[in-house]
Amino acid sequence: MNAGTFDYVDVRALVNSEEEYDVSVVGTNGEWRVFIHARSDVRALSDVSGGLPVVLATLSDVELELRELGVLHFEVAASRADSCADAPVTETDPEYDAWFRAQVQEALNDPSPPIPHEEAMRQIRAALKLS
């Protein structure tokens, strides 16, 4: 464990422990970073011990990574532009239902072949190592 980060091993151990922790995700300039709040400290998530903080391209990528680590709840702090520029602000907005249905339909209509979860995660990890 690096003094400035929690790596994936640290986070898995934390999730499986009795210790209290929180996770926050911060989106700025189209990049997403994960922060772990534990042991009276806040540290960035890194993919390897002593590594640089993980930077993810989308909030969906963040969710996939955190679920892989066993983290099911996290807080998001982002400007509207970073979270989803065309989305209504909240699900109570009158346009939300139509926007959400359009997003689902777009995904259903996507002709791309499905990618198995493990392959998608391998691609994400490879891309992160290049950045």
LUMKOL-566216 format. One line per field, with one value per residue (C-alpha): residue in three letters; x, y, z. Coordinates in steps of 0.02 Angstrom, whole numbers, plus 50000, padded with zeros to 5 digits. Layout:
aa <- ALA/...;
east <- X/...;
north <- Y/...;
up <- Z/...;
***
This chain:
aa <- MET/ASN/ALA/GLY/THR/PHE/ASP/TYR/VAL/ASP/VAL/ARG/ALA/LEU/VAL/ASN/SER/GLU/GLU/GLU/TYR/ASP/VAL/SER/VAL/VAL/GLY/THR/ASN/GLY/GLU/TRP/ARG/VAL/PHE/ILE/HIS/ALA/ARG/SER/ASP/VAL/ARG/ALA/LEU/SER/ASP/VAL/SER/GLY/GLY/LEU/PRO/VAL/VAL/LEU/ALA/THR/LEU/SER/ASP/VAL/GLU/LEU/GLU/LEU/ARG/GLU/LEU/GLY/VAL/LEU/HIS/PHE/GLU/VAL/ALA/ALA/SER/ARG/ALA/ASP/SER/CYS/ALA/ASP/ALA/PRO/VAL/THR/GLU/THR/ASP/PRO/GLU/TYR/ASP/ALA/TRP/PHE/ARG/ALA/GLN/VAL/GLN/GLU/ALA/LEU/ASN/ASP/PRO/SER/PRO/PRO/ILE/PRO/HIS/GLU/GLU/ALA/MET/ARG/GLN/ILE/ARG/ALA/ALA/LEU/LYS/LEU/SER;
east <- 50000/50066/50045/49943/49837/49737/49769/49643/49707/49686/49509/49455/49524/49434/49269/49284/49330/49222/49305/49200/49239/49160/49196/49180/49200/49251/49226/49323/49367/49296/49400/49341/49443/49398/49437/49428/49388/49452/49566/49543/49620/49568/49669/49650/49621/49770/49774/49938/50030/50124/50043/49971/49788/49665/49584/49427/49341/49158/49051/48998/49181/49193/49041/49112/49280/49201/49081/49229/49308/49148/49102/48915/48885/48979/48951/48975/49035/49039/48991/48839/48952/49055/48910/48803/48777/48612/48531/48397/48465/48357/48236/48096/48126/47982/48103/48190/48077/48091/48279/48302/48194/48293/48457/48393/48325/48490/48582/48459/48477/48667/48724/48892/48920/48911/49076/49092/49122/49296/49351/49281/49374/49534/49517/49484/49634/49745/49685/49717/49894/49927/49866;
north <- 50000/50169/50312/50408/50269/50112/49978/49846/49721/49850/49892/49709/49679/49834/49780/49608/49678/49748/49917/50067/50154/50266/50284/50443/50469/50636/50684/50828/50870/50706/50599/50502/50465/50356/50401/50285/50362/50244/50237/50425/50454/50486/50402/50381/50209/50137/49977/49916/49945/50108/50146/50305/50343/50257/50373/50308/50376/50359/50339/50169/50117/50173/50070/49915/49933/49962/49816/49706/49759/49724/49907/49926/50103/50262/50449/50547/50726/50796/50945/50914/50914/50772/50665/50665/50826/50780/50698/50786/50838/50717/50576/50692/50805/50789/50741/50604/50459/50498/50524/50361/50261/50333/50282/50104/50092/50156/50019/49886/49944/49942/49814/49788/49609/49586/49579/49456/49541/49470/49528/49702/49713/49653/49789/49922/49869/49869/50043/50107/50041/50137/50302;
up <- 50000/49949/50073/49943/49870/49907/49777/49721/49851/49990/49935/49923/50098/50162/50083/50164/50335/50474/50450/50401/50237/50106/49922/49822/49636/49565/49384/49310/49131/49066/49184/49337/49492/49641/49821/49970/50140/50275/50426/50454/50283/50104/49968/49781/49705/49610/49510/49584/49747/49735/49568/49502/49539/49422/49293/49209/49054/49104/49257/49189/49190/49371/49418/49333/49421/49591/49574/49527/49692/49789/49815/49787/49850/49813/49805/49645/49632/49457/49355/49246/49094/49167/49224/49067/48973/48891/49043/49144/49313/49414/49383/49437/49286/49163/49022/49122/49072/48887/48900/48997/48875/48729/48812/48838/48660/48590/48685/48626/48445/48452/48321/48406/48462/48651/48742/48887/49054/49080/48907/48936/49102/49019/48887/49019/49122/48968/48920/49096/49094/48933/49006;
***
